[in-house]
Amino acid sequence: MSLPTHAVETDVRRFPQAQVEQFGADLLTAAGMDALASEAAVRHLLIADLRGVESHGMARMPTYIRRLRAGLIDPRAEVSIERELGSTLALNGNNALGLLVGPEAMRRTIVKAQESGICLTTVRGSNHFGIAGAYAVMATELGLGGMAMTNAGRLVVPANGGQPMLGTNPIAFAVPTGTGRPLVVDMSTSTVAWGKIEIARRAGIPIPAGWAVDAAGLETTDPHQVKGLTALGGTLERGSHKGYGLSLMVDTFCGPLAGNLWGNRIATSTSTGAQPGIGHMFMAWRIDAFRDVADFLADMDEMIAELRACPPNPHTGATEVLIPGDPEAEAEIRNRELGIPIRPQVLDELAAAAESVGIAFALGS
C-alpha cells in the first residue's frame, strides 16, 4: 500500500480550526511563550495542516514543546538586524521559535521589495519554521513574487554518499496569477520530506522504493529502518546529483551566506540536546519592476491553461495534468470545510505534551 497524500481518511478525526488554534496556543504559552506570540505561531503552523501537509503542522508541536521546556528555543527572543542595504537584509533569529522568525523575516523582505523592487534576506540562528510555501504565498497576497528556503539537520545522503550529511532543504516559489490562485511550488530537495517517513511510521505502512536507505546504505521500504533519505532523484541514474546540487545551493544561502551552520553541522529539529542553528533565505520582488502586471498575469493564466489542456498519459491512470500547488489548494478547501485532520498517534503525542506542561488535553473524546 502506498503512502496516502491528500485523500480523505475516515479513520482520522477532524477538529474545528479554532479549537486546534486555541489548544496549540495554550500549549506554547504553558511552555513559556507570550500569549499573543503563541497565537501567531499556531496560526502560521496550521497553514501546513490546512494545506494537507500534516508532517509540518500540529505533528511538530510536541517537538517544539520539548525544546522550549529544555531551554533549546528562547521563548522571548526577537529578530534583530545584522546588516542592511537597499535591497538586502541579514537577520539573526536569536534562537527564537522559527514560526515567529519566518513570518517576521518575510514581512520585512516584502516591505523592502515594495520600496526597492526586490529584496533578498538571509536569517541565521533560527529553528524549524513550518512549510516554506507559506512564506512565498505571503508575497503573492500583496501582488509580489516570493521565494523561501531553509536548511535543516542532516537527514539526506549526498549522491554517492554513505551517510546523511544534508538537510531536506526545501525550496518554495510563488507568483500571483489572474485567476486568484497563485502558482505555488513547494518542494524538498530530498526525494521526500522526513515527515513522510514519520507519517508512514504512524500509519504502519511501507514507503515506496527509492525514498530512503537503511543503516547499511541499502534501499528500504520499511519506514522504521530508515537511516537516511535519498537526494531528489533517488539514484544517480535517476538524477540524484541534481537534487544534491539543489540541496547544496540551499545550504549555501542558509549556511555560509547567512553566517550560519550548514547541514552536516546542524542538530536535527527533533534533537533534545543542542540548538539546531537553522538558517533561512527569503526573497520578494515586484512584478512591475520587470513588466506591466496585467500582461504578466495574463501570460501566467495562458501558460497554466496550456498545461491543463495537455492530454494525460493513459498509462499512468491520471485523468488530468495538475499544476504545482493544486493538491494543497484543494486540501485547504476541504479542511476548512470539514475540519483539521489529526491522526490518532499525533493526538497521543499532543496529549503527552499537554500533560508535560500541566494543561488539559482539549482534543480528547
C-alpha beads as a LAMMPS data file, in Angstrom:
LAMMPS data file: protein, C-alpha beads

365 atoms
364 bonds

1 atom types
1 bond types

-500.0 500.0 xlo xhi
-500.0 500.0 ylo yhi
-500.0 500.0 zlo zhi

Masses

1 110.0

Atoms # bond

1 1 1 0.000 0.000 0.000
2 1 1 1.374 3.404 -0.935
3 1 1 1.573 6.353 1.392
4 1 1 -1.623 8.440 1.445
5 1 1 -1.300 12.040 0.422
6 1 1 -4.383 14.239 0.289
7 1 1 -7.100 11.606 0.290
8 1 1 -9.927 11.900 2.827
9 1 1 -9.330 9.292 5.521
10 1 1 -12.348 8.199 7.522
11 1 1 -10.294 6.867 10.482
12 1 1 -8.716 10.270 11.192
13 1 1 -10.594 12.624 13.493
14 1 1 -11.217 16.203 12.431
15 1 1 -11.382 19.287 14.610
16 1 1 -12.578 22.878 14.042
17 1 1 -9.675 25.157 13.208
18 1 1 -10.462 27.498 16.109
19 1 1 -10.339 24.615 18.605
20 1 1 -6.952 23.436 17.364
21 1 1 -5.605 27.005 17.329
22 1 1 -6.644 27.591 20.931
23 1 1 -5.174 24.319 22.153
24 1 1 -1.917 24.918 20.306
25 1 1 -1.632 28.444 21.697
26 1 1 -2.310 27.158 25.212
27 1 1 0.474 24.579 24.798
28 1 1 3.036 27.166 23.709
29 1 1 2.007 29.637 26.400
30 1 1 2.293 26.959 29.081
31 1 1 5.782 26.166 27.742
32 1 1 6.883 29.747 28.397
33 1 1 5.912 31.823 25.369
34 1 1 3.970 35.088 25.375
35 1 1 0.245 34.510 24.756
36 1 1 -0.002 36.742 21.676
37 1 1 3.158 35.258 20.190
38 1 1 1.762 31.772 20.808
39 1 1 -1.412 32.607 18.916
40 1 1 0.548 33.990 15.968
41 1 1 2.847 30.957 15.885
42 1 1 -0.013 28.453 15.877
43 1 1 -1.899 30.300 13.147
44 1 1 1.177 30.020 10.976
45 1 1 1.781 26.371 11.918
46 1 1 -1.754 25.381 10.944
47 1 1 -1.230 26.579 7.374
48 1 1 0.511 23.233 6.906
49 1 1 -2.394 21.195 8.283
50 1 1 -4.916 23.178 6.269
51 1 1 -2.959 22.623 3.065
52 1 1 -2.695 18.893 3.705
53 1 1 0.991 18.910 4.696
54 1 1 0.337 17.154 8.005
55 1 1 4.006 16.334 8.587
56 1 1 4.733 20.039 9.243
57 1 1 1.652 21.018 11.231
58 1 1 0.412 20.001 14.679
59 1 1 2.524 16.851 14.397
60 1 1 5.510 19.144 15.049
61 1 1 4.064 20.699 18.197
62 1 1 5.324 18.058 20.695
63 1 1 8.882 18.679 19.467
64 1 1 8.504 22.449 19.898
65 1 1 7.227 21.917 23.455
66 1 1 10.099 19.580 24.364
67 1 1 12.680 22.005 23.023
68 1 1 11.099 25.012 24.731
69 1 1 11.000 23.200 28.058
70 1 1 14.619 22.106 27.648
71 1 1 15.746 25.706 27.028
72 1 1 16.786 24.929 23.461
73 1 1 14.441 27.574 21.996
74 1 1 14.297 31.060 23.536
75 1 1 10.581 31.819 24.085
76 1 1 11.133 35.581 24.372
77 1 1 13.809 36.203 21.725
78 1 1 13.247 38.726 18.942
79 1 1 14.626 39.056 15.430
80 1 1 17.465 41.562 15.037
81 1 1 19.118 43.192 12.007
82 1 1 22.818 42.486 11.476
83 1 1 23.318 44.052 8.025
84 1 1 21.069 46.078 5.745
85 1 1 21.385 47.617 2.281
86 1 1 18.806 48.990 -0.095
87 1 1 17.609 45.585 -1.295
88 1 1 19.130 43.144 1.194
89 1 1 18.757 42.145 4.826
90 1 1 20.825 39.887 7.065
91 1 1 18.832 38.942 10.165
92 1 1 19.510 36.999 13.353
93 1 1 16.683 34.897 14.763
94 1 1 18.459 34.760 18.147
95 1 1 17.174 31.208 18.656
96 1 1 13.518 32.239 18.689
97 1 1 10.766 29.877 17.556
98 1 1 11.025 29.581 13.772
99 1 1 7.263 30.057 13.415
100 1 1 7.814 33.632 14.621
101 1 1 11.169 34.289 12.960
102 1 1 9.994 33.233 9.484
103 1 1 6.882 35.429 9.217
104 1 1 8.714 38.458 10.637
105 1 1 11.602 37.992 8.212
106 1 1 9.278 37.620 5.223
107 1 1 7.256 40.689 6.244
108 1 1 10.440 42.748 6.339
109 1 1 11.514 41.292 2.988
110 1 1 8.200 42.265 1.392
111 1 1 8.346 45.822 2.754
112 1 1 11.822 46.381 1.314
113 1 1 10.814 44.802 -2.003
114 1 1 7.846 47.164 -2.252
115 1 1 10.245 50.064 -1.780
116 1 1 13.198 48.959 -3.915
117 1 1 11.656 46.449 -6.339
118 1 1 13.381 43.371 -4.945
119 1 1 14.818 42.140 -1.649
120 1 1 16.835 39.110 -0.590
121 1 1 17.033 38.284 3.117
122 1 1 19.168 35.773 4.989
123 1 1 18.436 34.578 8.531
124 1 1 20.706 32.788 10.960
125 1 1 20.097 31.363 14.439
126 1 1 16.552 30.158 13.828
127 1 1 14.566 26.944 14.268
128 1 1 12.106 24.832 12.248
129 1 1 9.777 27.326 10.524
130 1 1 6.910 25.218 9.177
131 1 1 6.282 24.904 5.455
132 1 1 8.354 27.042 3.106
133 1 1 5.411 27.591 0.756
134 1 1 3.563 29.684 3.339
135 1 1 6.238 32.377 3.091
136 1 1 6.290 32.516 -0.698
137 1 1 2.487 32.845 -0.671
138 1 1 2.740 35.821 1.723
139 1 1 4.313 37.789 -1.129
140 1 1 1.575 36.871 -3.625
141 1 1 -1.106 38.157 -1.243
142 1 1 0.304 41.624 -1.890
143 1 1 0.824 41.067 -5.619
144 1 1 4.532 40.233 -5.423
145 1 1 6.527 37.151 -6.308
146 1 1 8.187 35.303 -3.460
147 1 1 10.716 32.615 -2.610
148 1 1 11.728 30.918 0.620
149 1 1 14.154 28.186 1.565
150 1 1 15.655 26.727 4.713
151 1 1 18.383 24.322 5.632
152 1 1 17.988 21.644 8.280
153 1 1 19.818 18.945 10.207
154 1 1 21.458 16.028 8.405
155 1 1 18.899 13.536 7.144
156 1 1 19.804 13.235 3.450
157 1 1 22.578 11.175 1.878
158 1 1 24.516 13.057 -0.839
159 1 1 24.816 11.440 -4.270
160 1 1 27.257 8.510 -3.940
161 1 1 27.402 9.113 -0.173
162 1 1 27.163 6.518 2.580
163 1 1 25.708 8.599 5.414
164 1 1 23.364 11.587 5.866
165 1 1 25.115 14.954 5.569
166 1 1 22.425 17.298 4.247
167 1 1 19.016 18.519 5.342
168 1 1 15.832 18.089 3.338
169 1 1 16.445 21.764 2.413
170 1 1 13.105 22.785 0.873
171 1 1 12.607 25.467 -1.769
172 1 1 9.368 27.385 -2.302
173 1 1 8.415 29.749 -5.122
174 1 1 5.111 31.552 -5.688
175 1 1 3.755 34.182 -8.062
176 1 1 0.285 35.677 -8.469
177 1 1 -1.957 34.763 -11.388
178 1 1 -5.011 36.390 -12.880
179 1 1 -7.329 33.620 -11.677
180 1 1 -6.814 34.370 -7.981
181 1 1 -4.996 31.122 -7.108
182 1 1 -1.227 31.706 -7.105
183 1 1 1.219 29.326 -8.685
184 1 1 2.982 27.690 -5.727
185 1 1 5.967 25.358 -5.978
186 1 1 6.957 23.943 -2.568
187 1 1 9.360 21.001 -2.554
188 1 1 12.121 19.403 -0.557
189 1 1 15.404 18.759 -2.314
190 1 1 15.316 15.200 -0.982
191 1 1 13.103 12.651 -2.725
192 1 1 10.596 13.190 0.098
193 1 1 10.475 15.191 3.310
194 1 1 11.330 13.401 6.557
195 1 1 7.762 13.995 7.686
196 1 1 6.589 11.455 5.104
197 1 1 8.645 8.816 6.906
198 1 1 7.044 9.828 10.202
199 1 1 3.581 9.602 8.643
200 1 1 4.302 6.103 7.340
201 1 1 5.556 5.030 10.765
202 1 1 2.404 6.294 12.445
203 1 1 0.177 4.726 9.803
204 1 1 2.032 1.393 9.870
205 1 1 2.530 1.270 6.113
206 1 1 5.596 0.762 3.876
207 1 1 7.225 3.556 1.932
208 1 1 7.899 3.471 -1.817
209 1 1 11.246 2.133 -3.013
210 1 1 13.799 4.858 -3.687
211 1 1 12.787 7.170 -0.853
212 1 1 15.324 6.111 1.725
213 1 1 18.196 3.848 2.789
214 1 1 18.879 1.825 5.916
215 1 1 21.947 1.797 8.177
216 1 1 23.855 -0.287 5.641
217 1 1 23.097 2.169 2.841
218 1 1 20.658 -0.221 1.172
219 1 1 17.302 0.838 -0.217
220 1 1 14.470 0.114 2.225
221 1 1 10.666 0.242 2.175
222 1 1 10.391 -0.191 5.966
223 1 1 9.974 3.289 7.489
224 1 1 11.294 2.039 10.842
225 1 1 14.606 1.038 9.213
226 1 1 15.225 4.397 7.554
227 1 1 18.562 5.991 8.472
228 1 1 18.827 8.426 5.593
229 1 1 16.739 9.947 2.811
230 1 1 17.852 9.989 -0.815
231 1 1 18.529 13.251 -2.628
232 1 1 15.804 14.237 -5.097
233 1 1 16.000 11.689 -7.887
234 1 1 16.819 8.716 -5.655
235 1 1 19.819 7.335 -7.565
236 1 1 22.480 8.768 -9.848
237 1 1 20.817 7.042 -12.795
238 1 1 17.596 8.893 -11.973
239 1 1 19.248 12.254 -11.340
240 1 1 20.067 12.367 -7.617
241 1 1 23.073 14.555 -8.443
242 1 1 20.582 17.286 -9.379
243 1 1 18.743 17.060 -6.077
244 1 1 22.124 17.045 -4.344
245 1 1 23.118 20.210 -6.206
246 1 1 19.866 21.981 -5.328
247 1 1 20.303 20.994 -1.686
248 1 1 23.828 22.392 -1.660
249 1 1 22.530 25.646 -3.149
250 1 1 20.017 25.962 -0.295
251 1 1 22.715 25.177 2.267
252 1 1 24.927 27.891 0.742
253 1 1 22.225 30.566 1.028
254 1 1 21.112 29.472 4.506
255 1 1 24.517 28.446 5.868
256 1 1 27.706 30.295 4.846
257 1 1 25.968 33.316 3.264
258 1 1 23.722 33.744 6.321
259 1 1 26.666 33.291 8.718
260 1 1 25.047 30.102 9.922
261 1 1 25.776 26.400 10.230
262 1 1 25.190 24.050 7.299
263 1 1 23.514 20.650 7.117
264 1 1 26.258 18.399 8.410
265 1 1 26.756 20.642 11.476
266 1 1 23.109 21.321 12.330
267 1 1 21.330 19.344 15.033
268 1 1 18.105 17.756 13.781
269 1 1 14.904 19.592 14.715
270 1 1 13.887 16.685 16.951
271 1 1 17.143 16.811 18.938
272 1 1 16.799 17.491 22.648
273 1 1 20.466 18.117 23.292
274 1 1 21.574 21.011 21.092
275 1 1 20.352 24.176 19.436
276 1 1 19.702 23.421 15.767
277 1 1 21.161 26.642 14.325
278 1 1 18.891 26.609 11.285
279 1 1 19.161 29.289 8.581
280 1 1 16.623 30.637 6.080
281 1 1 16.564 32.687 2.900
282 1 1 13.638 34.801 1.703
283 1 1 13.120 36.803 -1.454
284 1 1 10.346 39.039 -2.784
285 1 1 10.056 41.115 -5.949
286 1 1 7.603 43.492 -7.561
287 1 1 6.167 42.245 -10.828
288 1 1 6.009 45.798 -12.213
289 1 1 9.758 46.105 -11.777
290 1 1 10.008 43.838 -14.812
291 1 1 6.802 44.341 -16.835
292 1 1 3.191 45.522 -16.625
293 1 1 1.332 43.487 -14.014
294 1 1 -1.740 42.905 -16.201
295 1 1 0.371 41.477 -19.013
296 1 1 2.234 39.187 -16.610
297 1 1 -0.984 37.871 -15.066
298 1 1 -2.495 37.249 -18.490
299 1 1 0.571 35.310 -19.613
300 1 1 0.592 33.266 -16.405
301 1 1 -3.046 32.303 -16.941
302 1 1 -2.355 31.365 -20.558
303 1 1 0.695 29.275 -19.637
304 1 1 -1.217 27.400 -16.923
305 1 1 -4.208 26.851 -19.226
306 1 1 -1.944 25.283 -21.846
307 1 1 -0.556 22.864 -19.264
308 1 1 -4.016 21.924 -18.020
309 1 1 -5.031 21.224 -21.615
310 1 1 -2.229 18.688 -22.053
311 1 1 -3.710 15.206 -22.625
312 1 1 -2.991 12.925 -19.642
313 1 1 -0.764 9.916 -20.132
314 1 1 -3.176 6.959 -20.487
315 1 1 -0.625 4.568 -18.993
316 1 1 -0.434 6.332 -15.614
317 1 1 -4.106 6.256 -14.693
318 1 1 -4.119 10.047 -14.369
319 1 1 -7.182 11.938 -15.550
320 1 1 -5.603 15.389 -15.771
321 1 1 -2.355 17.310 -15.650
322 1 1 -2.014 19.098 -12.335
323 1 1 -0.316 22.416 -11.670
324 1 1 2.063 22.653 -8.688
325 1 1 0.032 23.677 -5.663
326 1 1 -3.242 22.109 -6.880
327 1 1 -3.373 19.292 -4.281
328 1 1 -2.612 21.695 -1.448
329 1 1 -5.200 24.236 -2.595
330 1 1 -7.847 21.522 -2.828
331 1 1 -6.877 20.166 0.593
332 1 1 -7.249 23.640 2.084
333 1 1 -10.783 23.986 0.738
334 1 1 -11.681 20.570 2.147
335 1 1 -10.030 21.047 5.537
336 1 1 -11.547 24.478 6.111
337 1 1 -14.950 22.938 5.482
338 1 1 -14.565 19.592 7.286
339 1 1 -12.023 20.496 9.973
340 1 1 -8.334 19.820 10.524
341 1 1 -7.479 16.089 10.417
342 1 1 -5.173 14.772 13.144
343 1 1 -4.024 11.151 13.273
344 1 1 -4.534 9.088 16.451
345 1 1 -0.797 8.765 17.041
346 1 1 -0.367 12.551 16.832
347 1 1 -3.260 13.019 19.258
348 1 1 -1.468 10.713 21.710
349 1 1 1.711 12.770 21.369
350 1 1 -0.231 16.018 21.843
351 1 1 -1.922 14.607 24.949
352 1 1 1.500 13.789 26.391
353 1 1 2.713 17.297 25.546
354 1 1 -0.293 18.803 27.344
355 1 1 0.418 16.682 30.411
356 1 1 4.074 17.741 30.393
357 1 1 3.130 21.434 30.684
358 1 1 0.208 20.879 33.046
359 1 1 -2.780 21.796 30.883
360 1 1 -5.899 19.892 29.888
361 1 1 -5.900 17.969 26.633
362 1 1 -8.509 19.885 24.647
363 1 1 -8.665 17.484 21.701
364 1 1 -9.792 14.427 23.643
365 1 1 -13.001 12.490 23.139

Bonds

1 1 1 2
2 1 2 3
3 1 3 4
4 1 4 5
5 1 5 6
6 1 6 7
7 1 7 8
8 1 8 9
9 1 9 10
10 1 10 11
11 1 11 12
12 1 12 13
13 1 13 14
14 1 14 15
15 1 15 16
16 1 16 17
17 1 17 18
18 1 18 19
19 1 19 20
20 1 20 21
21 1 21 22
22 1 22 23
23 1 23 24
24 1 24 25
25 1 25 26
26 1 26 27
27 1 27 28
28 1 28 29
29 1 29 30
30 1 30 31
31 1 31 32
32 1 32 33
33 1 33 34
34 1 34 35
35 1 35 36
36 1 36 37
37 1 37 38
38 1 38 39
39 1 39 40
40 1 40 41
41 1 41 42
42 1 42 43
43 1 43 44
44 1 44 45
45 1 45 46
46 1 46 47
47 1 47 48
48 1 48 49
49 1 49 50
50 1 50 51
51 1 51 52
52 1 52 53
53 1 53 54
54 1 54 55
55 1 55 56
56 1 56 57
57 1 57 58
58 1 58 59
59 1 59 60
60 1 60 61
61 1 61 62
62 1 62 63
63 1 63 64
64 1 64 65
65 1 65 66
66 1 66 67
67 1 67 68
68 1 68 69
69 1 69 70
70 1 70 71
71 1 71 72
72 1 72 73
73 1 73 74
74 1 74 75
75 1 75 76
76 1 76 77
77 1 77 78
78 1 78 79
79 1 79 80
80 1 80 81
81 1 81 82
82 1 82 83
83 1 83 84
84 1 84 85
85 1 85 86
86 1 86 87
87 1 87 88
88 1 88 89
89 1 89 90
90 1 90 91
91 1 91 92
92 1 92 93
93 1 93 94
94 1 94 95
95 1 95 96
96 1 96 97
97 1 97 98
98 1 98 99
99 1 99 100
100 1 100 101
101 1 101 102
102 1 102 103
103 1 103 104
104 1 104 105
105 1 105 106
106 1 106 107
107 1 107 108
108 1 108 109
109 1 109 110
110 1 110 111
111 1 111 112
112 1 112 113
113 1 113 114
114 1 114 115
115 1 115 116
116 1 116 117
117 1 117 118
118 1 118 119
119 1 119 120
120 1 120 121
121 1 121 122
122 1 122 123
123 1 123 124
124 1 124 125
125 1 125 126
126 1 126 127
127 1 127 128
128 1 128 129
129 1 129 130
130 1 130 131
131 1 131 132
132 1 132 133
133 1 133 134
134 1 134 135
135 1 135 136
136 1 136 137
137 1 137 138
138 1 138 139
139 1 139 140
140 1 140 141
141 1 141 142
142 1 142 143
143 1 143 144
144 1 144 145
145 1 145 146
146 1 146 147
147 1 147 148
148 1 148 149
149 1 149 150
150 1 150 151
151 1 151 152
152 1 152 153
153 1 153 154
154 1 154 155
155 1 155 156
156 1 156 157
157 1 157 158
158 1 158 159
159 1 159 160
160 1 160 161
161 1 161 162
162 1 162 163
163 1 163 164
164 1 164 165
165 1 165 166
166 1 166 167
167 1 167 168
168 1 168 169
169 1 169 170
170 1 170 171
171 1 171 172
172 1 172 173
173 1 173 174
174 1 174 175
175 1 175 176
176 1 176 177
177 1 177 178
178 1 178 179
179 1 179 180
180 1 180 181
181 1 181 182
182 1 182 183
183 1 183 184
184 1 184 185
185 1 185 186
186 1 186 187
187 1 187 188
188 1 188 189
189 1 189 190
190 1 190 191
191 1 191 192
192 1 192 193
193 1 193 194
194 1 194 195
195 1 195 196
196 1 196 197
197 1 197 198
198 1 198 199
199 1 199 200
200 1 200 201
201 1 201 202
202 1 202 203
203 1 203 204
204 1 204 205
205 1 205 206
206 1 206 207
207 1 207 208
208 1 208 209
209 1 209 210
210 1 210 211
211 1 211 212
212 1 212 213
213 1 213 214
214 1 214 215
215 1 215 216
216 1 216 217
217 1 217 218
218 1 218 219
219 1 219 220
220 1 220 221
221 1 221 222
222 1 222 223
223 1 223 224
224 1 224 225
225 1 225 226
226 1 226 227
227 1 227 228
228 1 228 229
229 1 229 230
230 1 230 231
231 1 231 232
232 1 232 233
233 1 233 234
234 1 234 235
235 1 235 236
236 1 236 237
237 1 237 238
238 1 238 239
239 1 239 240
240 1 240 241
241 1 241 242
242 1 242 243
243 1 243 244
244 1 244 245
245 1 245 246
246 1 246 247
247 1 247 248
248 1 248 249
249 1 249 250
250 1 250 251
251 1 251 252
252 1 252 253
253 1 253 254
254 1 254 255
255 1 255 256
256 1 256 257
257 1 257 258
258 1 258 259
259 1 259 260
260 1 260 261
261 1 261 262
262 1 262 263
263 1 263 264
264 1 264 265
265 1 265 266
266 1 266 267
267 1 267 268
268 1 268 269
269 1 269 270
270 1 270 271
271 1 271 272
272 1 272 273
273 1 273 274
274 1 274 275
275 1 275 276
276 1 276 277
277 1 277 278
278 1 278 279
279 1 279 280
280 1 280 281
281 1 281 282
282 1 282 283
283 1 283 284
284 1 284 285
285 1 285 286
286 1 286 287
287 1 287 288
288 1 288 289
289 1 289 290
290 1 290 291
291 1 291 292
292 1 292 293
293 1 293 294
294 1 294 295
295 1 295 296
296 1 296 297
297 1 297 298
298 1 298 299
299 1 299 300
300 1 300 301
301 1 301 302
302 1 302 303
303 1 303 304
304 1 304 305
305 1 305 306
306 1 306 307
307 1 307 308
308 1 308 309
309 1 309 310
310 1 310 311
311 1 311 312
312 1 312 313
313 1 313 314
314 1 314 315
315 1 315 316
316 1 316 317
317 1 317 318
318 1 318 319
319 1 319 320
320 1 320 321
321 1 321 322
322 1 322 323
323 1 323 324
324 1 324 325
325 1 325 326
326 1 326 327
327 1 327 328
328 1 328 329
329 1 329 330
330 1 330 331
331 1 331 332
332 1 332 333
333 1 333 334
334 1 334 335
335 1 335 336
336 1 336 337
337 1 337 338
338 1 338 339
339 1 339 340
340 1 340 341
341 1 341 342
342 1 342 343
343 1 343 344
344 1 344 345
345 1 345 346
346 1 346 347
347 1 347 348
348 1 348 349
349 1 349 350
350 1 350 351
351 1 351 352
352 1 352 353
353 1 353 354
354 1 354 355
355 1 355 356
356 1 356 357
357 1 357 358
358 1 358 359
359 1 359 360
360 1 360 361
361 1 361 362
362 1 362 363
363 1 363 364
364 1 364 365
